[in-house]
Amino acid sequence: MPDSGPNFFSPVVSANPQPQLLEERRAWTKKDRDVKLDIFLSIADEIKLEVFEVGPPLPPSAMTSKEMLEALEEHFTDFKFEDYHHCFCHFLNLHIDQFPSLEAFNIEYLATLEDLLDHGHPMDNVQACSAYFSKLRCTQNPWVAKKLKE
């Protein structure tokens, strides 16, 4: 039988399967591998195990650098510094002599501590108590001295 058309059963050999695309893919893979390693080396070992479930020395092979960043962003909440900074500055500027009574100061002090907690960075009991007594004693107000004696 004569050859009447293309032979669909024999493989077509291409002498040049787009080498430019292959080189771009290799360059992208190498860049992604470098970025993955940079990300992985910049975080603590505990986080590596917790988020990626692999430890040093190598990053997870099944993830791209973008997937690693997404996993980290998913694991950690965004920290809004401006809001926290405003709240913390308010805390630093609380002075008992700004309030008509110790009770009014206590209410504002407690509300400010709760604001710090709401922003995800609460004070522990030792810090809160130390700051409280410091604010009471550091003001040179005769009313405070009288209240402390009572």
Secondary structure as GFF3:
##gff-version 3
##sequence-region A 1 150
A	DSSP	alpha_helix	19	41	.	.	.	ID=ss1
A	DSSP	alpha_helix	45	47	.	.	.	ID=ss2
A	DSSP	pi_helix	48	52	.	.	.	ID=ss3
A	DSSP	alpha_helix	65	75	.	.	.	ID=ss4
A	DSSP	alpha_helix	81	92	.	.	.	ID=ss5
A	DSSP	three_ten_helix	96	98	.	.	.	ID=ss6
A	DSSP	alpha_helix	102	118	.	.	.	ID=ss7
A	DSSP	alpha_helix	125	138	.	.	.	ID=ss8
A	DSSP	alpha_helix	142	149	.	.	.	ID=ss9
###
